[in-house]
Amino acid sequence: MILPHISYHKILDQIQDGIFITDPERKIVYWNQGAEELTGFTSSDVVGEYCYDFKGLCNTDQKGLYLCELGMCPLERTLLTNKSGIYPHIIFIEKKDGEELPVSINVGPIHNVRGDIVGGICVFRNMADEYRQMKLAGEIQKKMITLGKIRENGVSIETFYKPVDEIGGDFLEAFFLDNKNLVATIADATGHGISASLFTVIYKTLLHSSFSQLHDPADVLHHVNHGFLETTQIDGYYLTAALIIFNSITRCGKITSA
């Protein structure tokens, strides 16, 4: 047996992800070399500090809100619930040089032989490259969405778009087909991130191509649905949508959803 002869420090220091271990009160008792390289903080800087008091580990979400202050600290929650988990969004920690580092967080409780919780472990991974790609994809997605106000043909529309993440499966658009017919639609694809945003790209493409042949919203969504199934061919993923066509002259419209 090789494991009884190897310290857990030796094993954890071989991992490039950042890892720290706390006692039940969240005092840091171990900080691996991966954490040192990612943050610039050495073990002597961190060990003995409480994670919620140590500035570099005061996690913020993408809105700049401190998770600990919101009662959403991943490590605190795992110690309270006795459950392991992955925090579903990218969060930010502050490096020693003051630079923000986007990371993913994986946490879990540590038990003794009796099953009692004796501490917690947190693994954080550098997500800087992925976050840059998400931001770029998010900017591209915003170009596809109707933002702001539309005032035309006696009709006024104002839209508001604020996704949970940089990019996702939410979509909205409003435009005039001609000098009288307004089209407005909202849609939501399953999943999160770039994969969900790709479904909204497909929806927008199919929607606009459908209007070259059809003008009834029910017929349009039926055509979009047929094209969506042919294009994606992925089980378990779908998109819900609502579509309205409003005649600004007669002040009447039709709405459908699917």
C-alpha positions in Angstrom: 0.0 0.0 0.0 1.4 3.3 -1.1 -1.0 5.8 0.5 -0.2 5.1 4.2 3.4 6.2 3.5 2.4 9.5 1.8 1.3 12.7 3.5 -1.9 14.3 2.2 0.1 17.5 1.9 2.3 15.8 -0.7 -0.7 14.7 -2.7 -2.6 18.0 -2.6 0.5 20.0 -3.4 0.7 18.2 -6.7 -2.7 19.6 -7.8 -2.7 22.8 -9.8 -6.1 23.9 -8.6 -6.2 25.9 -5.4 -7.2 23.9 -2.3 -7.7 25.0 1.3 -9.0 23.2 4.3 -10.7 24.8 7.3 -11.9 23.7 10.7 -15.6 23.8 11.5 -15.4 27.5 12.4 -13.8 28.1 9.0 -10.4 28.9 10.2 -7.9 27.9 7.5 -5.6 25.1 8.5 -4.1 24.2 5.1 -3.3 26.0 1.9 -1.8 24.1 -1.0 0.9 25.2 -3.5 -1.7 25.5 -6.2 -3.5 28.2 -4.1 -0.2 30.0 -3.6 0.5 30.1 -7.3 -3.0 31.2 -8.3 -3.4 33.9 -5.7 0.1 35.0 -4.7 -0.7 34.4 -1.0 1.6 32.0 0.7 0.6 29.4 3.3 2.0 31.6 6.0 -0.2 34.5 4.8 -3.4 32.5 5.1 -3.2 29.6 7.6 -4.7 30.7 10.9 -7.0 33.2 9.3 -10.8 32.8 9.0 -11.8 32.5 5.4 -14.6 35.0 5.8 -12.2 37.6 7.3 -9.3 37.1 4.8 -9.7 39.7 2.1 -8.5 37.6 -0.7 -11.2 35.0 -0.1 -14.1 37.3 0.3 -15.9 35.9 -2.7 -17.9 38.2 -4.9 -20.4 37.3 -7.6 -20.4 38.9 -11.1 -22.4 41.8 -9.7 -19.7 42.6 -7.1 -21.8 41.4 -4.1 -20.1 39.6 -1.3 -21.4 36.1 -0.9 -20.6 35.9 2.8 -22.6 39.0 3.5 -25.5 37.5 1.6 -25.4 34.2 3.6 -24.3 32.4 0.4 -20.8 31.5 1.2 -20.3 28.0 -0.5 -18.1 26.7 2.3 -20.4 27.9 5.1 -23.4 26.2 3.4 -21.6 22.9 3.0 -20.7 22.9 6.7 -24.3 23.6 7.6 -25.9 21.2 5.2 -23.2 18.4 5.4 -23.4 18.2 1.6 -20.7 18.6 -1.1 -21.4 20.7 -4.2 -20.2 22.9 -7.0 -21.2 26.6 -6.9 -23.1 27.1 -10.2 -21.6 30.4 -11.2 -18.2 31.9 -11.7 -17.1 34.0 -8.6 -14.2 36.3 -8.0 -11.4 36.3 -5.4 -8.8 38.9 -5.0 -5.1 38.0 -5.6 -2.3 39.4 -3.5 -1.5 42.0 -6.2 -5.1 43.3 -6.1 -6.2 41.7 -9.3 -9.5 39.9 -9.5 -9.4 36.2 -10.4 -12.5 34.5 -11.7 -12.8 31.0 -10.3 -15.1 28.0 -10.0 -15.7 26.6 -6.5 -16.2 23.1 -5.4 -16.7 22.5 -1.7 -17.3 19.6 0.7 -17.4 18.7 4.4 -14.6 16.6 6.0 -15.6 13.9 8.4 -13.8 11.9 11.1 -14.1 8.1 11.5 -17.4 8.6 13.4 -18.9 10.7 10.6 -18.7 14.0 12.5 -17.9 17.1 10.6 -14.4 18.2 11.5 -13.8 20.7 8.8 -14.4 21.7 5.2 -12.4 21.6 1.9 -12.6 24.1 -0.9 -11.2 23.6 -4.4 -11.0 26.6 -6.7 -10.0 26.6 -10.3 -8.7 29.4 -12.5 -11.5 30.3 -14.9 -9.9 33.5 -16.4 -9.7 32.1 -20.0 -13.3 30.7 -19.8 -14.5 34.0 -18.4 -12.9 36.0 -21.2 -14.6 33.8 -23.7 -18.0 34.1 -21.9 -17.7 37.9 -21.8 -16.9 38.0 -25.6 -19.8 35.6 -26.3 -22.1 37.8 -24.1 -21.2 40.9 -26.0 -22.0 39.1 -29.3 -25.3 37.9 -27.8 -26.3 41.4 -26.8 -25.9 42.5 -30.4 -28.6 40.0 -31.3 -31.0 41.3 -28.7 -33.3 44.4 -28.8 -32.0 46.7 -26.1 -33.4 50.1 -25.1 -36.4 51.8 -26.7 -38.3 51.6 -30.0 -40.7 54.4 -31.0 -42.1 53.9 -34.5 -45.5 54.0 -36.2 -47.2 55.2 -33.1 -45.8 52.3 -31.0 -43.4 52.6 -28.1 -41.5 49.6 -26.7 -38.9 49.5 -24.0 -36.9 46.4 -23.2 -34.7 45.4 -20.2 -32.3 42.5 -20.3 -30.2 41.4 -17.4 -29.0 37.8 -17.4 -27.8 36.0 -14.3 -24.5 35.1 -16.0 -22.5 36.9 -18.7 -24.3 34.7 -21.2 -27.2 32.4 -21.2 -30.4 31.2 -22.8 -32.6 34.3 -22.4 -33.6 36.1 -25.6 -35.8 39.0 -26.5 -36.3 40.9 -29.7 -38.7 43.5 -31.2 -38.7 44.7 -34.8 -41.1 45.9 -37.6 -41.7 43.5 -40.4 -42.9 46.4 -42.6 -44.3 49.9 -42.0 -47.2 48.6 -39.9 -46.6 45.1 -38.4 -44.5 44.9 -35.2 -43.0 41.6 -34.1 -42.0 41.0 -30.5 -40.7 37.8 -29.0 -39.2 36.4 -25.8 -37.5 33.0 -25.4 -35.7 30.9 -22.9 -33.5 27.9 -23.7 -32.7 25.1 -21.2 -29.3 25.2 -19.6 -26.8 27.9 -18.9 -23.8 29.6 -20.5 -22.6 29.3 -24.1 -24.5 26.2 -24.9 -27.9 27.8 -24.0 -27.0 30.9 -26.0 -26.4 28.8 -29.1 -30.0 27.7 -28.9 -31.1 31.3 -28.9 -29.0 32.0 -32.0 -30.7 29.1 -33.8 -34.1 30.5 -32.7 -33.4 33.9 -34.0 -32.2 32.6 -37.3 -35.2 30.3 -37.8 -37.6 33.0 -36.7 -36.4 35.5 -39.3 -36.2 33.0 -42.1 -39.8 31.9 -41.2 -41.1 35.4 -41.7 -40.1 35.3 -45.3 -42.9 32.8 -45.9 -45.3 33.1 -43.0 -47.0 35.9 -41.0 -49.3 34.2 -38.5 -47.4 33.8 -35.2 -48.7 30.2 -34.6 -47.6 29.2 -38.1 -44.2 30.9 -37.5 -43.6 29.1 -34.2 -44.7 25.8 -35.8 -42.2 26.3 -38.6 -39.5 27.4 -36.1 -40.2 24.3 -33.9 -39.8 22.0 -37.0 -36.5 23.6 -37.9 -35.3 23.6 -34.3 -35.8 19.8 -34.0 -34.0 19.2 -37.3 -31.1 21.5 -36.4 -30.4 20.5 -32.8 -31.3 16.8 -32.7 -30.3 16.8 -29.0 -32.5 15.0 -26.5 -33.4 16.8 -23.3 -32.9 20.3 -24.6 -35.6 22.7 -25.6 -36.6 26.3 -25.9 -39.8 28.0 -24.8 -41.0 31.1 -26.6 -43.8 33.6 -26.9 -44.4 35.6 -30.1 -46.7 38.5 -30.9 -47.5 40.3 -34.2 -49.2 43.6 -33.7 -50.7 45.8 -36.4 -50.0 49.4 -35.5 -52.7 50.6 -37.9 -55.6 48.5 -36.8 -54.2 48.3 -33.2 -54.9 44.5 -33.2 -52.5 41.7 -32.7 -52.0 37.9 -32.4 -50.0 36.1 -29.8 -48.9 32.6 -29.4 -46.5 30.6 -27.3 -44.8 27.2 -27.3 
